[in-house]
Amino acid sequence: MRALLLSLVLVIPSLLSAQWDKLTTESLAEFMIGSFSSAEQARRDSNFADVDVEVVRIWPQSVKGVWLYLEEAEHADKGHPYRQQILRLTQVNDTVFQSTMFELDSMELYVNAFKDPTRFDKHKPAEAHEVKGCVMTLIWNRGTFSGATNGDDCLNKKAGAVYTTVEVMIGLDSMVSWERGFDGKGNQIWGSDLGGYEFMKK
């Protein structure tokens, strides 16, 4: 992952590495759950919008990983999110984790469900459909979880693209997310040319 992303996550590596020496999916979830904002980045760079990301836990009784609901929207229009995802966190080994994307039928029915995650209780995890190819492998290193989707596996037809790539770095109080869409020849169709969105936990 690019050095630019490495410089953006605000952590104290030595302290965090000592604090999180025994990692579980609960550890990763603690980093990811919360309200995040790119307002600070938007103020200093007009190439980036003021975006909010909300992440909450759902289906806490599940024994097959930790389930999260993620919603992303421009701050001025939170009633119309442009991204809704269900994520399942699983552990591969002591330092490697996976975040697998799922969705329910009619995800638009769950807009603003981060305010009341019990809205998902009428469903079971087995009812969620995996979004094929959109697994993200996350590796713990010196206080951050970092990773990406695999090559062109994550198919996405948004705005004429064929596939999406996502790179992330997740610190205890911040995360960086860089998502881009490409056509079948590998040409970038949408997404930032300047690096990822920087989200600070509120």
Secondary structure, DSSP 8 states (H G I E B T S, - for coil): --HHHHTTS---HHHHHHHTSS--HHHHHHHH-EEEE-HHHHHH-TTS--EEEEEEEE-TT-SSSEEEEEEEEEGGGTTS-SEEEEEEEEESSSSEEEEEEEE-TTGGGGTTGGG-GGGGGGS-GGGSEEEEEEEEEEEEETTEEEEE--TT-SB--GGG-SEEEEEEEE-SSEEEEEEEEE-TTS-EEEE-SS--EEEEE-
